[in-house]
Amino acid sequence: MGHAIYALACRIFPICRSITGKGVRDTIDILKDYINIDRHDVPSGTRVFDWTIPDEWIVRDAYVLDPQGQKIVDFKTSNLHLMNYSIPVQRVMPLAELKGHIHTLPAQPDLIPYKTAYYTDTWGICMPYRDFLALPEGDYEVVIDTEKRPGHLHYGEYLHHGSSQKEVLLYAHICHPSLANDNCSGLALLTCLAAFMRSTQTFYSYRFIFAPGTIGSLAWLSRNEYRLSRIAHGLVLSCVGDGGDVNYKRSRRHSALIDRIAASTRCGEDQQRLKVADFSPYGYDERQFCSPGFDLPVGLLQRSAFGTFPEYHTSADNLDFIRPEHLGTSFRMIKDMIDALEGNWTPLNISPKGEPQLGKYGLFPAIGGHKKNSERTMAYLWVLNLADGCQSLLDIAERSKLAFKEIAAAAAELQEARLILNLGFLNR
């Protein structure tokens, strides 16, 4: 699965995306090869709460010629060279004037920064600081062949139907250009997850949304306000393709079921705990879903948290930075969280007086005297002790500090051995 996700990330990586325009349309068209995604178009000028959908940005080319006529910046080489939403320019200017429009990263002199100017009329060129220092005096020709005109904001939506109308919202932003971790990784992973789930029967319905950051989630919310009561749980995904520690930011509710499941989820072969942070109104689109007028139970899931890794919003966030093995691990982690949402049942110990002789049921090793019990044995004991008919598997995982997946596996074996009963899903 990790290789399949990586292959899709490679397909969409070269596209110059923005909050409007052809790049988003082209990306959604590629996702249609995997899932039956619907594209929604919101016209420029549409009010979405306190925001207005801007004119569509069209970009055809951009480059800078030095005094000798050599291209020192070329949009066709890297779309990060052009500040996103730059207005058109075709002028010859001295170096001093050009420098006022150049963006660099002095602390990372070999990298191109990612810059945007979504809601203002200006232009900019992005280049490595080392190249910037080498610019000779003289006149430079700047050509930015762009246009802003009334058009549309686009977002993609796919619904996996479960047996219930209650929904789990899964969201990834689709507005960034050639940045692999942020967020080709999230787009590719959610698409492959949706394709994987087509053959899976679920209780919840799962709504996958691929929309431009901030303005896109607000557009979706404004069009779907009448049915937000169906959203029972949600996750915003980004930066899930690198090898960093896994980070989860709680929803505004702080202890929503998805928040509790994240804290009881483990990642990778070493069963790494997620680093759980409290809610903050700064971040990605979870802050729109968690704004006080909606207060949806939506958290943010990442590997390395945004802004904390040196490749963030630079040309180093390329296809070498994300790896299939990390994408595969992230996929399995999110699948475990979905399994917890779907499988959080309440057990009842049918022989609660004393501890069962687990060896009789093949659930305890024949040779005793070990200094430490295995994690599975401890999971058996915790489930049996707390299976009073009032506590779910998630409650038991939290109390025992064991992974929900481990508790669920132990409970299934205890049920098979007829030591506990399944009282059903009491908290859906």
N, C-alpha and C positions, 0 to 999 in steps of 0.2 A: 504493500500500500504506500509506503514511503516513496518508492520510486515512481509510482503512478502520480502522486501529488507533486513530486518534483518535476516530472515531465510536463504537467499542466502549468506549473509556475514558470517553466522555461518558455512555454508558448506565449504567455501573456506578458512576460517581462519586458520585451522591446517596445511595447505600446506606450505612446505618450498620452497618459490619462490626465484629466483635470476634473473639476466639479461639474462641467458640462461638456458636451461635444462628442466628436467622432471616436475618441479614444475609449470612452465608456461604452459606446455602441459596439465598437469592434470587440471589446472584451466580453460583453454579454453574448455576442454572437458566438464566440469561442466556447463559452460556458454551455451554450445550447447543444454543443456536441456531446455533452455529458448528462445533462438533465433538462427537463422540459420547463425551462425558466421563462417567465413572462417579463417583458420589458414594459415599464410604465414611463410615460413622458409627461413632464410638468413644464408648461410654457414659461418662458421668461416673463417677468413682471408679476407672477403669481405670488401673493402674500402667503407666507407660512409662519404664522404667529408674528413675531417682531422682525422677521427677515423677509427678503424679497428675492425670488429666483433671478439671478443676473442674466445678462445677455450671454449667448453661447460664444465660447472662445474657439476660434478656428486658427490653426497654425499650419503653415505650409513649409516654411524654411526659416533659418536664422544663421548668420555667420558674421565674422569680423575679419577684415583684411588688414594686415599691418602695412607700414609705409612701403614695403617692397612688394605688396600685392599677395602675400602669402596668408592663407587662412590660419588664424591662431585659435579660433573658436568655430565649431561646426555643429549645429543642432543634429545633423544627420549622423554624426559620430556618437554623440550622447545627448539625449533630450534634456538632461539635467543642465546643459550649458545655457539654456534659456529659462529665465525666471518665468514660472507659470503665470499665465494671464497677462503677459507683456503686451503693450500696445504696439502698433506698427511703427517702424523707423526705417528710413533710407537716407542716410546722411554721411558726410565726411566731417570728422571732428578731430581736434587735437587730443593728445593723450590725456591732458589734464581734465578735459571735459569727460572723456570716456571713463576715466577712473572713478568718477562720481556715480557710475552705474554698474560697476563691477563688484561682485560679491565673492569673497574668498574665505578660507579657513586658515589663518596664520598658524594656529596650533597643529593643524594637519595639512602641511603645505603641498602634499601630492594629491589631495582629494578635491572633488568638485562638490560644492554644497547644493542642497535642494532648497530653493526659495520660491515663494508664491506672492502674488499681489492680486488676490481674488476680487477685492471690493474697492479697488482704486485704479486710476488710470496712470500707469507709469510703466517703465521697462527696465530690464536688468539682464546682465550677462554674468554667468557663474563660471569660474575657472579655478584651477589650482593656484595657490598662493605663490608657489615656486615659479610658475609661468608668468604670473602677474609681475613679480619682481624683475623679470628679464625683459619686460616690454621696453623697446627703445622710444625715444622721443620722435615725434612726427605726427602725420595725419593718418587717421584710421577710418576705413569705410565700414559702417555698421548697417547691416541689412536684416531687418526683422519683418518677415512677411506673415503678419497675423491680422486678425479681424475680430471684432466683437459685433454681433448682430443678434436680433431676436431669434431665439431658437428654443431649446429644451434642456432641462435637466433630466437625466435618465436614472432609473434604478431597476434592478432585477429582483424578482421574487419567485420563490418556489415553495409549494406547500406539500409536505408529506402528510397524508391523511392518517390519523389514528382512529381508534374507536371512540374517542372523546373529542368534544369541541374545545377542550382546554388545550392551550398551545404553549410550546417552548419556542422562544424567539432566538434565532442564531444569526448574528449580524457580522459582516465584514465590510470595511470601507474600500471603495473601488476607485478613489480619486487620485491616488499617487501614481506617478509615472514609473520609470525603471528603478524601483526600489524593491528588492527581492523579499526581504523579511517583512518590510512595512509597505505594501501588504499583499504582495503576490502570494506569500505563504498562507495567509488567512483565507484569501479568495479561493486558492486551489484546494486547501484542506476542506473547507465547507462544501465545495462543489463535489469532491470525491466522497465526503460523508453522506451528502444527499443521495448520490448515486448508489452508494452502498446500502442505504436504508430502504431503497425501493422495494426490496424483497423481504423486508422486516415488518412484522405486525407489531404495532405499538399501541399503548393506551393513549398517550398524548399525541396530538398533531404537532408537527415541527415546521415552523415557518422560517425559511432561509431568506435573508435579505442582503443584497449587495448594492450599496448606495454610497454616494459621495459623502465624505466626512462632514458632520454638523448640518449643513444645509440639506443633505440627502435624508438623514434620519428625521429631521424636522419636517421635510416634505412628506415622508411616509407617515409620521405621526399625525400630521394635519389631515391626511386623507383617510386614516384608519381610526380616528379617535372614537368612533361609535362602537368599535369592537375590541378596544383595549382591555376590557374586563376579562377577555378570554386568556390573556397572557398570564400564565401561571409561573413561568420561570424564564430566564433568558441569559445569554452569554454574548458578549462582544469579543471577537477574536482578532488579534493582530500579533505580528512578530512571533510566530510559532515555529519558525524553521531553523533557528540557531541552536547552539548547544548550551545556552545558559540555563541557570536555575529557573524553575517555573514560578511565575508570579500571578497571584490572583488578587484583584481588588473587590472588596465586598460591595454589594448593592447599598443604596441609601438606607434600606431597611435594616441592614447590619446582620440580621440573623435569619434571613429568608432561607428557604430550603436549599436553594442553589448555593448559598454562602456556606451552609453547613456541609453540604456534599463536597464542595471544593476543599474544605478543611480536612475532610476524611478521605481524600483521594491521594493516591501515590503515583509517581511517574517513573518509568524506566525500570530496568532490571534491578537497580539498587533500591527501588521503592522509595524514591526521594519524596519527602513531604513538600507540598506547595508552600511557598512563602505567601502568607495571607496578610494583606494590608487593609486597613479601614478605608471606608469610602472617602473620596475627595472630589470636589466639583471640578477638578482639572483632569483632563485625560482625553479619551476618545469619546465615541458616541454613547457610551453608558451614561454620561452626564446629561444627555438629552432625555433618555428613557427614565433616568432617575431624578429629573427635575421635579420640584414639589407638586406641580400640577398633574403629573402622571405617577411618579413614585412607583415605577414598575420594579419587580424583583430581578434586576439585570446586573450581572457582574462583568468584570473585564478579566480575560484570561490571556496571558502572554508567556513566552519563555523569558528572555531578557526584557525587563520593563522598558517602555519607550523612554528615550532620552538618557539611558544609563549605559548604553554600549557605544563605543567610539564610532562604529559604522553608521549609527543612526542618522538619517537624513543627509547622507553623503553618497558619493559614487562607490564607496567601499561596501555598501549594502547591495552587493551583486550576487550572481548565481553561485559564486564560490563561497559566499558567506553562509548560505543555507545548505543543508545536507539532507539526503533522503532518510537517513537513519533518525535524524531529529524530527523530521516531519512525521515519520511513522510512529515514533514515540508519542508525539503530540496527538496524533489521531487516536491511538489506543487509550490515552488518558481521557480524551473527550468522550470516547465511546464508553469508558468506565463510568463517567459522570452521567451519561444518558442511561446506562444500565442501572445506576443507583436511583435515578428519577423513576424509572419504570419498575424497579424491583424492590422498593422499600416496604416490605411487608412486616406484619407483627406476629412474632412467634409466641407460642404458649408451651411451657414445659409440662408434659402430661404425667411426669413422675417427679414432682418437685421436692419430695422428702429425701434429702441426702443427694449425693452425687452418684450418677449411674456408673456402673463398672464398664467404662468405655472399651476396655479390651475385649469384652464379650461381643461387641459390635464391630470389631476390627478398626476401632478409632483410636487405639492407644498401643504403643509398641509393646511387644511381649517382654522385652528386657527393660526393667525399671532401674531406678537409682541414678538417673541422669541429674547433673547439677542444674540443668535448665531445660524447660519444656520447649518444644517447637512452637512457632507462631500459630500453626494450625491447631495444636492442642490447646493453647491458651484461648483461641477463638471458640473452640468447643465449650470450654469452661465458662467463658463470659456469656455466650449465648444461653447456655443452660441456666446460669444463675440469674440472668436478667429477663428471661422469657416468662414474665408474669402476666402476659396478655395486655399490658399497658404500655410497653416500650417497643418501638420499631427497631429494625436492624440498624438504621442510622443512629438512633439513640444509643444502641449498644456499642456501635463503632466509636461514637464520641466518648462514651464513658470508659471504654477499654483502651482508647487511643490507638486502636488497630485500624487498618485500612478497611473501608466499607467492603471492598471486593473480597477481602479475607473473611470478614464476618459473614457475608452473603454465601460464600462457598461452604463455610462450616455449617451454616444453618441448613443449606440444602442437603448436606450429608446427614445431619441430625434428623431432618425430616424423613429422609430415605430410611434411616434406621428406626423410625417411628418413636423417636424420643421427644419430638416436639410437633405441634400442630401449627398450621398456617391459618391465622385468623383474618387474613386479607389485608387490604390496603386502606388503613383507617384515616390517613391524612391526605388523601388526594384531593 
